[in-house]
Amino acid sequence: MNPVAFYVFGFSIRWYGIFIGMGMTLAIILLQYTCKYRDINYDSLLDVVLISIPIGIIGARLYYVAFEFNNYKNNLMDIFNIRGGGLAIHGGILFALISAFIIAKRKKMSFFKMTDVTVPTIILVQAIGRWGNFFNSEAHGGPVSYNFIKNFPYFIQQGMHIDGIYYHPTFLYESLWNFTVFVILMVILRKTKKVGIVFFTYIGLYSVGRFFVEGLRTDSLMIGPFRIAQLVSLAGVVIWVGFLIFMKYRTKTESK
């Protein structure tokens, strides 16, 4: 696949940036709808989002570079070149949440109400952004046979045909899973007023999907023999289950 969509005055515009930008634009538009379900002021929320987005991008890059520093230590300027990929979503989410928490405290906003209405838009960005990985020929899985890949649309077959070998379209698996989680989160947001349930369900469901998809990938960030994303995903599932147990216990206590 050609990672460059078009050129403007000789400057290449990459599909990776287009998909991420498109996802963020849709997310900001969608926030006008989701914020109504937790009585969050859209303008105040937008202030938080517009600050958290660049911090999240910086965090995603720093997280990735930290585990791949050997590839950058001889040319540190490459650290600033994100146009070709190299953003780790876990780092982005972590930095964005920290900045959002600090800003929410200063604005005296409910952090969990704010994240409840925001995480459906985040998973939507993730779903769309994975297509940028497709055009960069990255975030794919191990080799597969033609008999396997032929079950996918022709353009997927072509995109996953790299150097004469067909690969698992893991970007597609995660994108479809993320779209599914987006729908689930929107339903929960509309059906329940329990603060925090959407946020923690996002953490749990995304982690479940990412754990299995990560096991197929060939470009995982590693710490020793372990895939970092899988370790973080396991932690995410534990946090989600812990929250559900806490909510069930609190509901029983309040009903007595």
Summary of the structure (lengths in Angstrom):
residues: 256
radius of gyration: 19.3
end to end distance: 60.8
largest distance: 69.4
contacts: 796
relative contact order: 0.11
helix: 70%
strand: 9%
